[in-house]
Amino acid sequence: MKPFAFRSAALCCCLLAFSAFAAGPPATDTPPARVMLIGLFHFDNPGLDAVKFTPIDVMQPKQQAYLQQLSARIAAFKPTRVLLEFPPKNDALYNQRYRDYLAGNFQLQANEIYQLGFRIASIAGLKQVHGFDERDSPSDGALWEYLPKEEPATMKRLETLIAELSARFEREHRALSLRELLVKANSAEDDKLNKGFYIMLNAVGAERGRFVGADASAQWWQRNFRMYANVQRHAAAGERVVVIAGSGHTAILRDLLRLDNQRVEEDAQRYF
């Protein structure tokens, strides 16, 4: 056999082996994991994002009643694990708070970790919650340094878009109910908006061979790939997993979940 033919045959074998691996393990009696992704705005928005607005006050009686009802509906999904947006290294800290909450010694603060995460886990009878965030990925600082100096026109367009989105979210949080806000945050339209924000900046610096925009986009996707790896770690066959995170994350996590042939998406929309 000629060397090229040998390499071609070897390549075909590798591709076939990869295809068999990608198809997943042999069928068993254990069903695939079901994963529910709940994307949202940060209930106690610290103002660290570029788009700034004052969120609806989830501590008001009307919102509290809705969150309690929503938590009960999601708990009816019978989750075996609840994953929340904090680093796994902080599991001990948050689980001490969770145990205190179960014992009646911790009052739920505005953060969605507590308002939804603790409530759902408690109603579902879970003994612990889990962090799945990864914040040690490279930052996109180079992009924000590059834009005003090298591409001021792009920076101006970006500032205009940020101002428009800030005004839009401010209006929505004054006019819409909490349920309506959550429905929008998990819609295909808002998922596209979240991902499109980075794609709009992807070409920044490319003309000069700098690729600072593409690198910033890759860094954001890298963080979310790492977060999804943590989802995969928890979502073994047979598990029923609820994942709660900012909608900027779930927009990407939802794409990854739909590519994952070993896990099935549980649509969160019907629970709102």
C-alpha positions in Angstrom: 0.0 0.0 0.0 1.3 3.5 -0.9 2.1 5.7 2.1 -0.6 8.2 1.1 -3.2 5.4 0.9 -2.1 4.1 4.3 -2.5 7.6 5.8 -5.9 7.9 4.2 -7.1 4.6 5.6 -5.8 5.5 9.0 -7.6 8.8 8.8 -10.8 7.1 7.9 -10.5 4.7 10.9 -9.9 7.7 13.2 -13.0 9.5 11.8 -15.1 6.3 12.2 -13.8 5.9 15.8 -14.6 9.5 16.6 -18.1 9.2 15.0 -18.8 6.2 17.3 -17.5 8.1 20.3 -19.6 11.2 19.4 -22.7 9.1 19.0 -22.5 8.4 22.8 -22.2 5.2 24.8 -24.2 2.1 24.1 -27.9 2.3 25.0 -28.7 1.4 28.6 -31.7 1.4 30.9 -30.6 4.7 32.4 -32.1 7.7 30.7 -29.9 10.6 29.6 -29.6 13.5 32.0 -32.2 16.2 31.6 -30.9 19.8 32.0 -33.0 22.9 32.5 -31.2 26.2 31.8 -32.7 29.2 33.5 -31.2 32.5 32.2 -31.9 35.8 34.0 -30.8 39.2 34.9 -28.9 39.5 38.2 -31.6 40.2 40.8 -29.2 42.3 42.9 -27.4 43.8 39.9 -24.0 45.1 41.1 -23.6 47.3 38.1 -20.5 45.6 36.8 -21.9 44.9 33.3 -21.5 47.4 30.4 -25.3 47.6 30.1 -26.6 49.3 33.2 -30.2 49.5 34.6 -32.1 49.3 37.8 -33.7 45.8 38.0 -37.2 45.1 39.2 -37.2 44.8 43.0 -37.7 41.1 43.6 -38.0 41.6 47.3 -41.5 43.2 46.9 -44.4 41.0 48.0 -45.8 40.5 44.4 -42.4 39.3 43.1 -41.8 37.2 46.2 -45.1 35.4 45.7 -44.2 34.7 42.1 -40.7 33.4 43.0 -42.2 31.1 45.5 -44.7 29.7 43.0 -42.0 29.5 40.3 -39.7 27.6 42.6 -42.4 25.1 43.4 -43.2 24.5 39.7 -39.5 24.0 38.9 -39.1 21.7 41.9 -41.9 19.6 40.4 -39.4 18.8 37.6 -37.8 16.7 40.5 -34.2 18.0 40.1 -31.5 15.9 41.6 -28.9 18.8 41.4 -29.1 22.6 41.4 -26.2 24.4 39.8 -25.7 28.1 40.6 -23.4 30.9 39.4 -20.6 30.8 41.9 -17.2 29.0 41.6 -17.0 25.4 42.8 -14.3 26.4 45.3 -17.0 28.3 47.2 -19.3 25.3 47.6 -18.6 25.0 51.3 -19.5 28.7 51.9 -22.8 28.5 50.0 -23.8 25.2 51.4 -23.3 26.4 55.0 -25.7 29.2 54.1 -28.0 26.7 52.5 -28.0 24.5 55.7 -28.6 27.7 57.7 -31.6 28.5 55.4 -33.0 25.0 55.9 -32.7 25.4 59.7 -34.4 28.8 59.5 -31.3 30.8 60.4 -30.6 32.5 57.0 -32.9 35.1 55.4 -32.8 35.0 51.6 -31.1 37.9 50.1 -32.0 39.4 46.7 -29.5 37.4 44.7 -31.0 34.7 42.4 -28.7 32.2 44.0 -30.9 32.4 47.1 -34.2 33.6 45.7 -34.4 30.7 43.2 -31.5 28.4 43.8 -32.0 27.8 47.5 -35.8 27.8 47.2 -35.9 25.2 44.4 -33.3 23.0 46.2 -35.2 23.2 49.4 -38.6 22.3 47.9 -37.0 19.5 45.9 -35.6 18.1 49.2 -31.9 18.4 48.1 -29.2 18.4 50.8 -26.8 20.7 48.9 -26.3 23.0 46.0 -23.4 23.2 43.6 -21.4 26.1 42.0 -20.4 25.8 38.4 -19.0 29.3 37.4 -15.4 29.6 36.2 -14.0 33.1 36.6 -10.3 32.4 36.1 -10.5 32.6 32.2 -8.5 35.4 30.5 -10.1 38.8 30.6 -11.2 40.9 27.6 -9.4 44.0 29.0 -7.2 44.3 25.9 -10.3 45.0 23.8 -11.5 47.9 25.9 -8.0 49.4 25.9 -7.7 49.0 22.1 -11.1 50.3 21.0 -10.9 54.0 22.1 -7.3 54.4 20.9 -7.4 52.5 17.6 -11.0 52.3 16.5 -12.9 55.2 18.0 -15.7 55.0 15.4 -16.4 51.4 16.5 -16.2 52.5 20.1 -18.8 55.2 19.4 -21.2 52.7 17.8 -20.7 50.4 20.8 -21.4 53.2 23.3 -24.6 54.0 21.3 -25.7 50.4 21.4 -25.0 50.1 25.2 -27.0 53.3 25.8 -29.9 52.0 23.8 -29.9 48.6 25.6 -29.6 50.3 29.0 -32.6 52.5 28.2 -34.6 49.5 26.9 -33.9 47.3 29.9 -34.7 50.2 32.2 -38.1 50.6 30.5 -38.8 46.9 30.5 -38.0 46.6 34.2 -40.4 49.4 35.0 -43.2 48.1 32.7 -43.1 44.3 32.7 -43.8 41.7 35.3 -41.1 39.4 36.6 -42.6 36.5 34.7 -42.5 38.5 31.5 -38.9 39.5 32.1 -37.8 35.9 32.6 -39.7 34.8 29.5 -37.8 37.4 27.5 -34.4 36.5 29.1 -34.8 32.9 27.9 -36.1 33.7 24.4 -34.3 33.0 21.2 -34.4 36.7 20.4 -32.5 37.6 23.6 -30.1 34.7 23.2 -29.2 36.1 19.8 -28.8 39.6 21.2 -26.4 38.3 23.9 -24.2 36.4 21.5 -24.4 39.1 18.8 -22.9 41.7 21.1 -19.5 39.9 21.0 -19.8 38.9 17.3 -20.3 42.6 16.5 -16.9 43.3 18.0 -15.2 40.1 16.6 -13.4 41.8 13.7 -11.9 44.6 15.9 -8.1 44.7 15.1 -8.3 42.1 12.4 -7.3 44.6 9.6 -4.0 45.2 11.5 -3.5 41.6 12.4 -4.2 42.2 16.1 -7.5 40.2 16.4 -8.3 41.7 19.8 -12.0 41.4 19.1 -11.7 37.8 18.2 -9.6 37.1 21.2 -12.1 38.8 23.5 -14.9 36.7 22.0 -12.9 33.5 22.4 -12.2 34.4 26.0 -15.9 34.8 26.7 -16.7 31.5 24.9 -13.9 29.8 26.8 -15.4 30.8 30.2 -18.7 29.3 29.1 -17.1 26.2 27.7 -15.5 25.7 31.1 -18.9 26.3 32.8 -20.5 23.8 30.5 -17.8 21.2 31.4 -19.0 21.6 35.0 -22.6 21.1 33.9 -21.5 17.9 32.1 -19.6 16.8 35.2 -22.8 17.0 37.3 -25.3 15.9 34.6 -24.4 12.2 34.4 -27.0 9.8 33.0 -30.1 9.7 35.0 -29.6 13.1 36.7 -32.1 15.9 36.5 -30.2 19.2 36.7 -31.4 22.8 37.1 -28.8 25.4 36.0 -29.3 29.1 37.0 -27.1 31.8 35.6 -27.0 35.2 33.9 -28.6 35.1 30.4 -25.3 36.1 28.8 -24.1 32.6 29.9 -27.2 30.6 29.2 -27.3 32.0 25.6 -24.1 30.0 24.9 -24.7 27.1 27.3 -28.0 26.5 25.5 -26.2 26.1 22.2 -23.7 23.6 23.8 -26.5 21.6 25.4 -28.3 21.3 22.1 -25.1 19.9 20.6 -24.6 17.4 23.4 -26.1 14.0 22.4 -25.7 12.6 25.9 -27.9 15.2 27.6 -31.5 16.4 26.9 -32.8 19.9 27.4 -35.7 20.5 29.6 -37.4 23.7 28.3 -37.6 26.3 31.1 -40.2 28.4 29.3 -43.1 26.2 30.2 -42.3 26.6 33.9 -42.5 30.4 33.9 
